[in-house]
Amino acid sequence: MKCFLTLFVFIFTAPAFALDFDSFSKDNTLLMDAVREQAAITVLRTIPLLDLLAERTVNSKTIKLGGNSFLATMVLDDNWDTYLQLKQTGSQANPGVWKEDALKAGVSFKYNGGEMKIQEENGNIGLTDDKGNTAFTSSDELFDLLYTKSSVMTFDDMISYAVIRNFSPLSGKEGTITLRIGSDGLYYYSLTPDTEVSGYPRWLLAINGVLYGLKVNDTGVVFVSKPIEMKNSYFTSEKVLRLK
C-alpha cells in the first residue's frame, strides 16, 4: 500500500546544500518576489513538448490481456493525488482513469472487445477480463517506469529530476511532473501547471546560491537558473511516495 505525505521541512543553511520548493506554498511565493529584481535568469535547457508527449507511451507499461493490449501509467490531479490511467492500444477512445484509492474497492473498464475488472490488493493492481484472463501491475512499477523511461534534467551535477508531461484527469489542465529520488530512496514529486509558469518560472530547488526552476512556452518546458543570496533558513513542501 502507498502512503502520500506532504512534508514541511525547516532547513538551515550550510556551506553547500540543496533546497526543494515543490509546491506553490507561501514561502515559495515570497521567494519568487525576493528574487525578481536580482540577477538575470539563464536558460539551461529546453525539452520539446512533443518529445515529452511521445515519452508517455515509452514510460507506460504495456499490459497484454487476452488478445488485447493496454498502456497503464500514473497521472496526477490538481491536488497531486495519484490516478491509474489505462488506454487500449490503438483505440481512439478516451482512457479510463481512476483515483488510486478507489481501486481497493474495485472498478470496471469497458473497452473495444470486452470489459475488465480492476482491483488493488496488497499493493498489486489486478486486471481481469470477462474471459478470466488476468494481468498485474502496481503503482511501484508504474512510478519506476516514469522515473527510468522519461527525460532527465540534472541541476549542478547533484540532483536529477525525471520530467513527465501530465494531463489532470478532472480539470484537463496540462502540466509537468518533476520526480526525483531522495537520499532516503523514496520518490519525491510535484506537479507544475502550465498556467502557473507561462511567464515567470517556478523555482524547484536551490543549490549553493543558485535557484533552479522551470517555465513553459508554446513548444517546450524550459529549465532556468538564477543566482540568489542565500538566507538562514527556508520552509519547503513536497509530496513523498513511500511503502506503508
WOWODA-V511429 format. One line per field, one symbol per residue. phi: phi as a letter, one per 30 degrees, with the letter a starting at -180 (. if undefined). burial: # if it has 24 or more other C-alpha atoms within 12 Angstrom, else .. A space follows every 10 residues. Layout:
phi->???
burial->???
This chain:
phi->.cbcbcccbc ccdbebabcc bcaddedddd deddcecced dcdcabcddd ddddddddcc cdccbiccbb ccacbcddci dcbdcbbddi dcddddbbde dddddjbcbc bdjlbbcbbc bhicccbbdd cjdbbbbade ddddddddcc ebccchhbbc cdcbdbbddc didcabdcbb cdddicdbba bcdeddbdcd dcddabbhib dbabbbbdba cccbbadbcd cdabcbbacb cbdc
burial->.#.#...... .......### #####..#.. ##..#..... #....##.#. .##.###.## ###.#..### ########## #########. ....###### #.#...#.#. #....##### ..#.#####. ....###### #######.## #####...## #########. ...####### #....##### ####..#..# ########## ######...# ########.# ...####### #...
